[in-house]
């Protein structure tokens, strides 16, 4: 007995499948564009000169741009919120604790409520939201886009740093002025690369230009490059030349903090990685021991030499002020955005140059709970699961977050810290 085929039914099913595929394609395209926009602006918020040019439309509407990006991040999370998935109860408890701790500093920051909302509460809320609903693979889509953009910025900056700033084969296209604590001046190379004039180091009769890319300061650029390098190293599939370009660019920033970051990350991840056999393990132990000694000497000399510089003196001063304010205003802090309290005690009034100590001075115990718990939890879970690169990242990230003033400028740093509360689940990459 033969079978009859209902071609009309098959055609209808084909049309349904075609429409569904078209919808999925359109949805993926829109989400991909949104992700690129989010990542680009998260990078630019970390001291990008494009957003800070004097007398520009973007500068005067910077707050609205932040709000728009935050809304885009919120919209990006909606599809994940609509999907039924099991939510970690520990994370729910952590959210409740975090929200309470985040509300406490508000008692002392009424006068700077706008700053507190845009630079503290919104990034924290979005970070908690992403940590709660966004799966690992989708978070890694953002991270991969972040690595790609930072790699492109690194390539462009290296080109203009060598042939423009150093060799002066390519002339500057002119000077631009931008707002960074004060009105600053920088040489522009066609809007693709900038040389902020105070980022030129004078040693004897020679001048060394620090590679700042499109950013206001080398430390800001170094922070983003270091984080991009760590996530690149955590991917299973790596293109060696990508890592080399990023490392060379980090070195070109001539930043002590960034160089120490690299040493910490590589020494820890290499030293703790499990070896396949006893002979290799023994050789690796001795190699790691030698590298650790050399790195310790290098780090010690870098730190000592840093303290002897003007930048080191400024950081020491700001560490002192942060500690004094933390003790004086314990446990609630002096208030988010209360920079006047810092200025009254500072010797070097050049804008705050440190990160987490500033946060703790302003937010007290609440800020410490919000930041240290996720990083501590991630470090413990990464050690238990022997994810040594991730553990090395936590240690190095804590170092650079302490020594670089990024938290109130970079929402990206908050997203990383708060997503860390998911443990290794959110950070360990599959085949990328």
HELIX and SHEET records of a PDB file:
HELIX    1   1 UNK A    7  UNK A   44  1                                  38    
HELIX    2   2 UNK A   49  UNK A   51  5                                   3    
HELIX    3   3 UNK A   57  UNK A   60  1                                   4    
HELIX    4   4 UNK A   62  UNK A   82  1                                  21    
HELIX    5   5 UNK A   89  UNK A  104  1                                  16    
HELIX    6   6 UNK A  105  UNK A  108  5                                   4    
HELIX    7   7 UNK A  110  UNK A  112  5                                   3    
HELIX    8   8 UNK A  113  UNK A  116  1                                   4    
HELIX    9   9 UNK A  117  UNK A  121  3                                   5    
HELIX   10  10 UNK A  122  UNK A  133  1                                  12    
HELIX   11  11 UNK A  136  UNK A  160  1                                  25    
HELIX   12  12 UNK A  161  UNK A  166  3                                   6    
HELIX   13  13 UNK A  197  UNK A  199  5                                   3    
HELIX   14  14 UNK A  218  UNK A  234  1                                  17    
HELIX   15  15 UNK A  240  UNK A  252  1                                  13    
HELIX   16  16 UNK A  256  UNK A  272  1                                  17    
HELIX   17  17 UNK A  278  UNK A  307  1                                  30    
HELIX   18  18 UNK A  310  UNK A  328  1                                  19    
HELIX   19  19 UNK A  339  UNK A  345  1                                   7    
HELIX   20  20 UNK A  356  UNK A  363  1                                   8    
HELIX   21  21 UNK A  365  UNK A  384  1                                  20    
HELIX   22  22 UNK A  388  UNK A  403  1                                  16    
HELIX   23  23 UNK A  411  UNK A  419  1                                   9    
HELIX   24  24 UNK A  420  UNK A  422  5                                   3    
HELIX   25  25 UNK A  424  UNK A  427  1                                   4    
SHEET    1   A 3 UNK A 174  UNK A 179  0                                        
SHEET    2   A 3 UNK A 183  UNK A 188 -1                                        
SHEET    3   A 3 UNK A 194  UNK A 196 -1                                        
SHEET    1   B 2 UNK A 200  UNK A 203  0                                        
SHEET    2   B 2 UNK A 206  UNK A 209 -1                                        
END                                                                             
